[in-house]
Amino acid sequence: MRREELERALRHIAPRIPDHEFASVVDHALASPGLRGGMPETALWLSMTAYIRHVFTDYDALLDDSYDVDSARHFVLDETNEKLAEWGVKRRVSDKD
């Protein structure tokens, strides 16, 4: 039941997300102890933004180069928001997220 609820919500939130990324975002939301019991939209938002940072940006390389989390997130903010827009997501990440 939870998977179906998350899948419906993600199709609404990110209507153009490719199938492979769709499955990865839902799987992460289901597997993460911190996201598993959350509201679907919140769990998916956190799962989706984390997925984008780690897969489509230099976020991990910045962390490896000793940047702190907030600085690394700042430097990948535009790329993250571009991917969200590509997937049809209306919400954007800000420096406060």
N, C-alpha and C positions, 0 to 999 in steps of 0.2 A: 504493500500500500504506500509506504513512504517513497519508494522509487518513483512510482507513477505520479505522486503529488509533486515531487521535485521536477520530473520531466515536463509536466504540464506548465509548471511555473517558469521553468527555464525557456520553454518555447515562447512564452509570453514576453519574458524579460529580454531575451536575445533571439529574436526570430530568424536571424541569418547566421547563427552559429553553425559551423560545419559539423557533420555527424561525429567525427572522431573527437573533436574538442567537446562537443555536447556530452558524450559518454564520459570523458575524463572529468569534466566539471561535476557531473552528477555523482560519479564514483567517489570523488574526493569529498564531496559534501556528505556522502553516506559513511565514509570510512573515518573521517576526522572526528575524534571524540568531542572536540569543541564545537563542531558544527552539526553533528548528528541530531541533536534534540532541538535545534533552533527553528525559528520560523523559516519556512522554505525560501522566501525572498532574501532574507538576511544570510542564510547559509549559502545560497547560490551566489549572492553578490561577493561574499568573502572568498568562496571557492573560485569563482571566475576571475576575480582580480589577482588572486595569488597565482593561478594557473597562467594567466597572461604574463605576469612579471617574470615567472621562472622559465617559461617556454619561449616567449617572443621578444624579450628584452635582454639587456646586459646586466640585469639586476644581480644575478649570482656572481658575475665577474667583478662587479663593483664591491660586493661584500667580501670577496676573496682578496681584493685590493685594499682591504681595511677601511672601507667606507662604512659608516654606521647605517643602520636600517633607514632612518629618516632621510639621510642624504641620498642613499641609493634609490629610495622611492622617488625622491624629488627629481633625480636625473632621468628616470624612466617614465615620468608622469605623462609626457606627450605621447610616447609610443603606446602606453597603456590605454590612454583615451582614444587614440586612433584605432586600436584594435576593437575597443568597445563600440565605437561608431560603426566600424566595418560589420560587426555582428548585429547591428540594429539596436543596440542598447542606448536608451535615452539618457540615463544617469552617467555622470562623469566622476572620476576620482579627483580629489583636490589634495593640496599639500596637508590639509587637516586630517585626511583619512589615514 
